[in-house]
């Protein structure tokens, strides 16, 4: 090929692939760092009216690197303020995932002058040991803060839990267990979960193991969580386990078990494998500590298959919206449900509803509404002001439906296939997808509910859709990179005339980034 022609071709290819010139894809409602790499949420806790989100962070680039704990705070789970980096790597290694507790009774003894210590329990990952192919390079350590999470001191006695020779030995999630009046650590140990207990966060005793022969095992087990949920007066224990790879639609995903934790062992109620979210982009999610009766989860809205190569330039990765967890019964058995936390339906400043709910007036027509400025002139509603930010809910008798999010060039379709009784998100023509061969795909999720109506709740925010079906029994989260952002949402279904409770909300972006 003549040199000049080749050159021209290259320019055209580059122009198509130049996300820097075509928008940053930065979400407006979801937390994302202003710059650099982020993965798992860590050490989340609530105290004195403030939510603290720490996260796996590499301030030296937009790909995974030596891990720090980044930090952000929020009063309402939506408007996040980035704070200075909380934890830096040290002589014991990188700071991998973990949790934080509000040690009200000063069991750790870190408290001074009546100040409540916040204690972070995290994995130290020694890159030298890893290189030398040792087996014990991941250990559990502590850091504490006496100014409510703003500055941290590493414990001089680290590590507090040494490695018995297990290569993957990480991601401690610690909660206070009322039954045994001790702290319980839920730890990912390769292909199973190990439970430990401690009176003071410093001395740990092994309680038991769970899961070697149960659940999905397509990859390593990571980032677990264990917490009680009450349903119809009965207490159940839920164990979350992220796996990578081995997710139902490829790569990373989070499975869960329901059963009992008697203070020593986790006893599953059955042997069914269940997933908290069937989309490809909700990983390493855990709950926020110290939230009283509420159980609120935030996950990392990406997938290890392609997280490092998504077409964002300055920043990498966002968190999911906060989700409230509960239980619902289907055929006499409890299942986990997750729904957007109630804060999502509110304005940031005055606690007003986010946007207006509009009544459905024209039942016989295909419903169309625009997400950009101005009226489309078609039946429907103007939603947000060029922000590609919307919430939509409706319910209908069990029937095929699809909601298409689109611009003139690309689309993502969220829907239900009655014949196979499955929901889906199809991002085959979603936008930029050349950064990973398997990105352009349709993802499937089973319908778990047996209700004769399907309820749908969707939240779209520039580069993501979060899809909560049947009150959160089936959930899917997917990201996409359309250029320009989607401006239109279209709902169609054979059962259009029986749609009820249709609400479309114009969402108000959170504080400027
Ligand atoms: C999960 C994970 C954790 C680990 C961290 C490292 O995404 O692999 O198991 O602690 O990321 O950044």
Boltz pocket constraint, residues with backbone or C-beta under 6 A from the ligand:
constraints:
  - pocket:
      binder: B
      contacts: [[A, 39], [A, 40], [A, 56], [A, 67], [A, 96], [A, 97], [A, 123], [A, 170], [A, 171], [A, 221], [A, 222], [A, 223], [A, 284]]
      max_distance: 6.0
